[in-house]
Amino acid sequence: MLKKAKFFTIVLFAILFLSGNSFAQQWSAEQKEVWAGVQKYWEINNNDPVAYFKYFDESYIGWSYQNETPGTKEEALKAIKYFSTKGKQQFNNITPAKIWVNGDFAFVHYYFTQVSETNDGKPVTEKGRWTDILMKKNGTWMIIGDHGGTIKNED
């Protein structure tokens, strides 16, 4: 009897685990629309980091791992202007983990890898996790909040 219970538990766990992983890759039309917006503003950020801020709502509050407190849109813009003088982002790869959409609001959890090049030509690779909190405004998904940052090897 105990062997049957163990076997049943293992089979049930395997079914739940596999079905959870396959579901994560089956996005609804709304989730795909949100993800397309995230991809678009990441691509814009590669070419013109300041233009990327047209996707930030005025109510934006964000908190990256390296900051002690949450910051406003103005503070984020100030930081990006500073860091964009230190080098140029070359490319990125973003991978969705979870996307939640309810009407005009969405949460997008994803992983990122980005490669920048310093002014002296040295490549810098960063990997991390990020969450964007979005609100649809006039047909465009706007960032109203975010949180995340690079993942260190010990994380």
PyMOL commands that set and color helices and strands:
alter all, ss='L'
color gray80, all
select helices_A, chain A and resi 2-24+29-47+51-55+73-84
alter helices_A, ss='H'
color red, helices_A
select strands_A, chain A and resi 56-64+71-72+87-102+105-118+123-137+140-150
alter strands_A, ss='S'
color yellow, strands_A
deselect
rebuild
show_as cartoon
